[in-house]
């Protein structure tokens, strides 16, 4: 193999690896929090990251609030939320943590808020997992 062929082969491998890295790190993620409290209960939801404050939202029973973002190159993307309703004044949770969710939900993190706690959809298994329990 001559030097020109080695350079071309090396360049192709480099671009394939770089492309895979950027596809993983710079992928767009959609997060959605669904209100399934029932009985017409609205909830308030305030989500933010270090750089983006999404403001306080009122999410009606049966509705959802969602947003899209790009994962940062350092793999430290974190969106956290505070929420509440009549039975629970304030609850803090991580809506997206790269360390926890980059594999579990890949490009779509779905949350379901119910009377007994919060469920997250596991994109790998397709099952809703009970992740957060309300304090007593």
Rosetta blueprint (number, residue, H / E / L):
1 X L
2 X L
3 X H
4 X H
5 X H
6 X H
7 X H
8 X H
9 X H
10 X H
11 X H
12 X H
13 X H
14 X H
15 X H
16 X H
17 X H
18 X H
19 X H
20 X H
21 X H
22 X H
23 X H
24 X H
25 X H
26 X L
27 X L
28 X E
29 X E
30 X E
31 X E
32 X E
33 X E
34 X E
35 X E
36 X L
37 X L
38 X L
39 X L
40 X L
41 X L
42 X L
43 X E
44 X E
45 X E
46 X E
47 X E
48 X E
49 X L
50 X L
51 X L
52 X L
53 X E
54 X E
55 X E
56 X E
57 X E
58 X E
59 X E
60 X L
61 X L
62 X L
63 X L
64 X E
65 X E
66 X E
67 X E
68 X E
69 X E
70 X E
71 X L
72 X L
73 X L
74 X L
75 X L
76 X L
77 X L
78 X E
79 X E
80 X E
81 X E
82 X E
83 X E
84 X E
85 X E
86 X L
87 X L
88 X E
89 X E
90 X E
91 X E
92 X E
93 X E
94 X E
95 X E
96 X E
97 X E
98 X H
99 X H
100 X H
101 X H
102 X H
103 X H
104 X H
105 X L
106 X L
107 X L
108 X E
109 X E
110 X E
111 X E
112 X E
113 X E
114 X L
115 X L
116 X L
117 X E
118 X E
119 X E
120 X E
121 X E
122 X L
123 X L
124 X L
125 X L
126 X L
127 X L
128 X E
129 X E
130 X E
131 X E
132 X E
133 X E
134 X L
135 X L
136 X L
